[in-house]
């Protein structure tokens, strides 16, 4: 059986209550969500529902997915201030070959020996 957003467990609370608890008491929010399993949906204001994954294999699939399928930069541009803070060419705001090129340009700075 293939799961869809509609068939996954949902946190049954108003979106505003979820957002408030997420920011005010993240530990309590995580415990509340922990009862829902490895895949679940949390209604959130402004951004729409969040698909939450806790299984390491699911998370690995997301981070190794084809960037033509999952466009993380495009999603962040819609749901966070990254675009305003880092500009349209910031590493988190670009996808595909442009993201890979910019990421490779920054890697040497993190591999210097002290």
N, C-alpha and C positions, 0 to 999 in steps of 0.2 A: 504494500500500500504506500502510495506517495503522499506525504504530508503537504498541506497547504496552510497558509496563514489562518484560514478559517478553522481548520481541524486541529491546530496546535492549542495547547492550554493557554488561556489568557488570564492576566491579572485583572480581576473583576473589581476595579476601583476607578473613580473618575481620573482622567488624565492629569488634571491639576494636582490632585492628591498624590499621584505617583511622582510627579516632578518635584513637588515640595519635599516629599520624603527622600527622594534620591539626593537632593542637595543638602537637606538639613541633617539627615541621619542615614548615610549610605550603608552602614552596617545593618541596620534594621531593615532597610529596603532589600539588601542582598539576602537576608534570612527569609524575608517574606517571599521573595522570588524563588529561593532554593527549593521550596516545596513543589514547584511546577515542573521539575524535571530538567532534562538536558537541552530542550528546545521549547521556547515559549514566547509569547507576545505580550508586550507591556504598552498600553495606550499612553501616549505622551502628547502634551499640547504643542501646537505650532509645527512640529516635525512629523506628526502622525505616529503610528504604532512602531515600536522598536521590536525587531526580531532579535531575540537573545539566544546565544549559544554558549553552552558550558562544557560540552564534550570536546576534549583535545583534538580528536579526529575531525570534527566539524570545523573547529577553528583553523586547523591546518588547511582544510579545503578552501576556506575563505581567503587565507593569506597566500595561497599558492594558485589561486584561480587565474584564468586567463583575464588579463586586464581589458580585453575587448568585451568581456561578459560582465564582470563586476567593476564598475567605474567608481572607485573609492573617492577620488578627487572631486568628481561631479557630485557625489552624495554629500561630501563635506561642505562643498560650496553652498548647498541648499540648506544645510542644517546647523552650521556653526559659523563663528566669526573668523575662521581661518583665512578666507578670501580678503576680508578687510584688514586683518593683521599682517598677513604675509604677502599679499599681492597676488595677482593672477598667475604669476609664474613660480610661486612658492612650491616647494617640493610636495606638500600635501594637497595642492590644488591642481596638479596635472596628472594625467594618466598615460598609460601606454609607453611608447618609445621615448617620449619627452620626459616622463617620470624616471625611467631607467637611466637616461642620459644624465639628468641632473643628480640622481642618486650616486652614480658612479663618479661624478665630479667631486662630490663631497666625501666619499669614502677615504681618500688618503689622509684627510685631517684627523680621522679617528684611529689611524693605525700608526701614528708616530710613536717612536720609542722615547721614553723619558730618560 
